[in-house]
Amino acid sequence: MTDPARNTLPLPDYDHLPIGGLESRIRSLGAEEVEELLAYERSHADRLPATQVLAARLEQLESGAEPSSGDPDAVRPEQGQGRTGSPVSPATSPEPFSPPPHGTPDQPGKPKGDRT
């Protein structure tokens, strides 16, 4: 079941934005829109970093800051991150090795010296 409030948010992909992307993208919003996001965040996930970013921006706007264009290159989920997973492949992996066994005929142990 989808949340109807989610469909009316000023940032349609809000739930999927990382904090760094959120901070850049809310710069273009007015105080009412930031208040709407803050209320949504508090009533849903209530993530402390997100509420801190939203509250700080709301305070800036209430102190006279004007909405700006924001950062269009901010991380967006729809941009994708390209390749995911481990960068290790058979071509970049080291050769497998095992530690040598101890006390085998081909690798005898060293004498411990005179024990008298």
Secondary structure, DSSP 8 states (H G I E B T S, - for coil): ---GGGGG-SSTTGGG--HHHHHHHGGGS-HHHHHHHHHHHHHTT--HHHHHHHHHHHHHHHTT-------TTS--GGG--SS-S-S--TTTS--------SSBTTB---------
